[in-house]
Amino acid sequence: MGRHMVDNQMDNVSANQEEIDMKLTQMGAEVTSLYGIISFIRFHFDQIELFYVYNVNSKNQYYLQMVKPYPVGAGVFSNLQEMVQYIGEDIQQFQNASNSHAFQEFVTANQDLYQVIQKFKDVYMSRNVPKEKIQRIREMAGELCNFLTEIEKTSSPLQEK
């Protein structure tokens, strides 16, 4: 690939990123872009701060991660409309869920789950973990997933505000 072709691709990525940043600002976000490579998106609501990071790759795909109130990958989007729509829906869900009396416990539980994932990675990458111990971790994860499915089936849906 010639240098001119790479420059044109990067110009297209930067133009797309500017368009996304403008749409997110219109939604109420504070957007900070660094060198057209990565953008930080921050929304402030009553008791919530949502903080996302995204970058646009050379294939014009948008990789989005939520950093606050807890870290989680949000996915790869093929176009900016999909990513902006995802963020808009996420904002609505967080605003609605924040009215729950257990919202802070929800955030803390997500942070705890993230710590468990990090601890598992750290232990596995630094120790010779027996296969049966990994299997037990998988069983425990399955139990948690089944418990969440039970909650989903037996709890009433949130009312939109």
C-alpha distance (Angstrom), angle and dihedral (degrees) to the residues before:
residue distance angle dihedral
M1 . . .
G2 3.78 . .
R3 3.79 123.7 .
H4 3.83 91.4 -113.4
M5 3.80 91.3 55.5
V6 3.83 91.9 50.2
D7 3.82 90.9 49.1
N8 3.83 91.1 51.0
Q9 3.81 90.8 49.4
M10 3.80 91.6 51.2
D11 3.83 90.8 47.0
N12 3.83 88.9 54.3
V13 3.80 91.1 48.5
S14 3.82 91.3 50.2
A15 3.82 92.0 48.3
N16 3.81 90.5 50.3
Q17 3.79 90.9 48.1
E18 3.81 91.7 51.9
E19 3.82 89.7 51.5
I20 3.82 91.4 51.0
D21 3.80 91.8 46.9
M22 3.81 90.4 52.5
K23 3.83 92.7 50.0
L24 3.80 91.7 48.4
T25 3.81 91.3 48.7
Q26 3.80 88.4 52.9
M27 3.84 87.2 54.7
G28 3.81 89.6 57.0
A29 3.80 101.1 -93.5
E30 3.77 128.8 140.8
V31 3.82 102.5 -134.2
T32 3.79 124.9 -165.1
S33 3.80 119.3 -176.5
L34 3.77 124.1 -166.4
Y35 3.79 115.9 -150.3
G36 3.81 92.0 -37.0
I37 3.81 88.6 -72.5
I38 3.79 105.0 94.4
S39 3.80 135.4 12.3
F40 3.78 131.7 -156.4
I41 3.81 117.4 -150.4
R42 3.78 121.4 -164.8
F43 3.81 128.0 -175.5
H44 3.82 122.5 -175.3
F45 3.79 121.1 -159.2
D46 3.80 132.8 162.2
Q47 3.79 100.3 -66.3
I48 3.80 98.2 -8.4
E49 3.76 136.2 85.6
L50 3.79 113.7 -172.1
F51 3.77 114.0 -165.1
Y52 3.81 122.6 -175.4
V53 3.78 133.7 178.2
Y54 3.78 123.8 -158.5
N55 3.73 138.6 171.6
V56 3.78 133.8 -169.6
N57 3.78 115.7 -132.4
S58 3.79 128.4 -150.6
K59 3.83 89.7 -93.7
N60 3.83 89.0 59.7
Q61 3.78 91.6 -111.5
Y62 3.78 119.3 142.9
Y63 3.81 117.6 -134.2
L64 3.81 111.1 -161.0
Q65 3.81 130.1 -170.7
M66 3.77 129.6 177.8
V67 3.80 111.2 -138.6
K68 3.83 101.6 176.0
P69 2.93 141.9 77.6
Y70 3.82 80.7 13.5
P71 3.81 131.6 -15.5
V72 3.80 119.1 -100.1
G73 3.77 135.3 146.1
A74 3.79 110.6 -112.9
G75 3.80 97.1 -168.5
V76 3.76 145.8 -110.7
F77 3.78 117.1 -65.0
S78 3.77 125.9 -159.5
N79 3.79 94.7 -147.3
L80 3.76 139.5 20.2
Q81 3.81 94.5 -113.9
E82 3.82 90.5 61.1
M83 3.79 92.1 49.4
V84 3.81 94.6 46.3
Q85 3.83 89.8 46.7
Y86 3.81 90.2 51.2
I87 3.81 91.5 50.9
G88 3.81 91.3 47.3
E89 3.81 91.9 51.7
D90 3.81 90.7 45.3
I91 3.80 90.6 52.7
Q92 3.81 91.5 50.8
Q93 3.81 91.6 49.4
F94 3.80 92.4 49.0
Q95 3.79 92.9 47.3
N96 3.80 90.1 50.1
A97 3.81 95.0 43.9
S98 3.80 92.1 47.2
N99 3.81 87.9 70.3
S100 3.81 89.1 66.8
H101 3.79 117.4 104.5
A102 3.82 87.7 -131.3
F103 3.81 98.5 50.4
Q104 3.82 96.2 114.2
E105 3.82 90.0 48.9
F106 3.82 88.1 51.8
V107 3.82 90.9 53.4
T108 3.81 92.0 45.8
A109 3.82 91.9 48.8
N110 3.82 90.1 52.3
Q111 3.79 90.5 49.7
D112 3.82 89.1 49.6
L113 3.81 91.4 50.8
Y114 3.79 90.1 50.4
Q115 3.82 89.5 52.2
V116 3.82 89.7 51.4
I117 3.82 90.6 53.0
Q118 3.81 91.3 48.8
K119 3.82 92.0 46.8
F120 3.81 91.4 50.1
K121 3.80 90.5 50.9
D122 3.81 92.5 46.8
V123 3.82 93.5 48.6
Y124 3.79 93.7 45.2
M125 3.81 93.3 47.1
S126 3.80 94.0 48.4
R127 3.82 103.8 34.0
N128 3.77 138.2 51.0
V129 3.81 96.3 -113.8
P130 3.81 114.7 -164.5
K131 3.78 115.8 -120.5
E132 3.82 92.2 -120.2
K133 3.83 90.7 56.7
I134 3.80 90.0 53.4
Q135 3.80 89.0 48.2
R136 3.84 89.5 53.0
I137 3.80 89.9 51.4
R138 3.81 88.8 51.9
E139 3.81 90.2 49.8
M140 3.81 91.0 50.8
A141 3.81 90.4 49.1
G142 3.81 89.1 50.5
E143 3.81 90.6 50.9
L144 3.80 90.1 52.2
C145 3.81 91.2 48.3
N146 3.83 90.7 49.7
F147 3.82 90.0 49.0
L148 3.81 90.6 52.3
T149 3.82 90.5 48.6
E150 3.81 88.8 52.4
I151 3.82 90.6 51.1
E152 3.80 90.0 48.8
K153 3.83 91.4 52.8
T154 3.80 96.0 45.3
S155 3.82 103.3 38.1
S156 3.79 126.4 80.6
P157 3.81 118.3 -115.7
L158 3.81 120.4 -102.7
Q159 3.77 114.3 -97.4
E160 3.80 113.0 -121.9
K161 3.79 113.3 -119.0
